């Protein structure tokens, strides 16, 4: 009876190692998810980055030429308006941006997505401008 007991203890030992390995594997998989604790997803973040860049370009090319405007306050107000439009705050935006910067592959994906999104918007804008408007004179 002792040899059978030893085999059972050995099987339990192997089973215990299996379960510990399985639990560690599950924990590592769940800790490496794509949306790490409150990080803004790529689809929303690309829009935020693009719109903030567009606001910055607008202020640089038009608003900043007016010397009576306080540049820093005008830029921060516009930045807050973009964030409010997308129902997020600056802390969440900067936390997400820092997280993406710490993950080079995901940061590259984010920037590539923002660039592709900007190109699609530009192409759509050009398509709309190139379509001639129908008037009553041209319809006849």
C-alpha distance (Angstrom), angle and dihedral (degrees) to the residues before:
residue distance angle dihedral
X1 . . .
X2 3.79 . .
X3 3.82 94.7 .
X4 3.84 91.4 54.9
X5 3.79 90.6 49.4
X6 3.78 90.4 51.8
X7 3.82 91.2 51.7
X8 3.79 91.2 50.1
X9 3.80 91.3 49.8
X10 3.80 89.5 49.2
X11 3.82 91.0 50.4
X12 3.80 90.3 49.0
X13 3.78 89.4 50.8
X14 3.82 91.3 52.8
X15 3.81 91.1 44.9
X16 3.80 90.5 50.4
X17 3.83 90.8 52.1
X18 3.79 90.1 48.5
X19 3.82 92.8 52.7
X20 3.80 93.3 45.8
X21 3.81 90.1 51.0
X22 3.81 91.1 46.6
X23 3.82 92.7 50.4
X24 3.81 91.7 48.0
X25 3.79 90.7 49.5
X26 3.82 91.7 50.3
X27 3.80 91.8 47.9
X28 3.80 91.8 50.7
X29 3.81 92.3 48.2
X30 3.80 93.7 49.5
X31 3.79 92.5 46.0
X32 3.83 91.5 54.4
X33 3.79 97.7 56.2
X34 3.80 120.0 145.0
X35 3.80 96.0 -114.2
X36 3.77 103.8 55.4
X37 3.82 110.5 -158.6
X38 3.79 108.3 -51.2
X39 3.79 97.4 -17.8
X40 3.79 112.2 149.3
X41 3.83 110.1 -112.5
X42 3.81 119.2 -110.4
X43 3.81 93.8 -108.9
X44 3.81 92.4 57.9
X45 3.79 95.7 35.4
X46 3.82 93.7 54.6
X47 3.81 90.1 56.0
X48 3.80 91.9 48.3
X49 3.79 92.1 50.0
X50 3.79 93.1 46.7
X51 3.80 95.1 46.7
X52 3.80 92.1 46.9
X53 3.80 88.9 51.3
X54 3.80 90.5 49.3
X55 3.81 91.1 50.4
X56 3.80 90.4 48.7
X57 3.82 91.3 51.1
X58 3.79 91.5 48.0
X59 3.79 92.0 50.5
X60 3.80 92.3 45.3
X61 3.81 94.6 49.5
X62 3.81 101.4 37.5
X63 3.77 117.9 7.8
X64 3.81 99.9 42.3
X65 3.78 91.1 57.6
X66 3.79 86.8 72.3
X67 3.80 104.3 83.7
X68 3.82 93.0 -159.6
X69 3.82 93.1 68.2
X70 3.78 120.6 90.7
X71 3.80 100.9 -127.7
X72 3.80 99.0 -156.4
X73 3.78 95.9 49.0
X74 3.81 92.9 44.1
X75 3.80 91.3 51.2
X76 3.82 93.3 47.4
X77 3.81 91.8 49.1
X78 3.80 91.1 51.3
X79 3.81 91.1 46.3
X80 3.82 90.8 51.8
X81 3.80 90.6 48.9
X82 3.80 91.5 54.0
X83 3.80 90.7 49.4
X84 3.82 92.0 47.5
X85 3.79 90.2 49.5
X86 3.81 88.6 57.8
X87 3.82 94.2 40.3
X88 3.79 98.0 -116.3
X89 3.79 136.0 110.0
X90 3.78 134.2 -127.8
X91 3.82 93.2 -106.7
X92 3.80 91.2 56.7
X93 3.78 92.0 44.6
X94 3.80 94.6 50.6
X95 3.80 92.1 42.7
X96 3.80 89.8 52.8
X97 3.79 92.6 44.8
X98 3.81 90.8 51.4
X99 3.80 90.4 48.8
X100 3.81 92.6 50.4
X101 3.80 90.5 48.0
X102 3.81 89.8 53.0
X103 3.83 89.7 53.9
X104 3.84 104.2 58.3
X105 3.81 96.1 -171.8
X106 3.79 93.4 50.3
X107 3.81 91.2 42.8
X108 3.81 89.4 54.8
X109 3.81 89.6 49.5
X110 3.81 89.7 50.0
X111 3.80 93.8 50.4
X112 3.80 92.4 44.4
X113 3.82 89.5 50.1
X114 3.80 91.7 49.7
X115 3.81 90.7 49.5
X116 3.81 92.7 48.4
X117 3.81 90.2 47.5
X118 3.81 90.8 51.0
X119 3.80 90.8 49.4
X120 3.81 91.4 50.6
X121 3.80 91.2 50.5
X122 3.80 91.1 49.0
X123 3.81 92.5 48.2
X124 3.81 91.2 48.8
X125 3.79 89.8 49.9
X126 3.82 91.9 51.1
X127 3.79 91.3 48.0
X128 3.80 90.8 53.1
X129 3.80 92.3 48.9
X130 3.80 94.1 47.2
X131 3.81 95.0 54.9
X132 3.80 107.3 92.2
X133 3.76 115.3 -130.5
X134 3.78 114.4 -116.0
X135 3.73 114.7 -124.1
X136 3.77 131.2 -177.4
X137 3.81 91.0 -103.0
X138 3.82 94.6 53.9
X139 3.82 92.9 45.0
X140 3.82 92.3 62.3
